[in-house]
Amino acid sequence: MNKQRPTYSVQFKKEAAELVIDKGYSIQEASSAVGVSITALRRWVHQLQSERGGETPLAKAMSAEHLRIQELEAKIKQIE
């Protein structure tokens, strides 16, 4: 049997990561509170910290600034 992974919105991922970064939850506490795996939450926390540090992620961005950068880069590729 092929088990399908759940998908989460960018907003959900951002809010879950903010529990750890901004609210002081441990990754384990936050993962239990929102019902996601520790591994997934750890990845989202790392991505949000990187974005706040100025890095544009390869995955779908969580912050508005980096999301806009990704949209503009996609338009440039389309034009080229």
BELVENKA-V346458 format. One line per field, one symbol per residue. ss: DSSP state (h for helix, s for strand, l for the rest). burial: + if it has 16 or more other ideal C-beta (glycine too) atoms within 10 Angstrom, else -. A space follows every 10 residues. Layout:
BEGIN
ss: ???
burial: ???
END
This chain:
BEGIN
ss: lllllllllh hhhhhhhhhh hlllllhhhh hhhhlllhhh hhhhhhhhhh hhllllllll lllhhhhhhh hhhhhhhhhl
burial: -------+-- --++++++++ ----+-+--+ +--+-+---+ ++-++-++-- +-----+--- +++--++--+ ----------
END
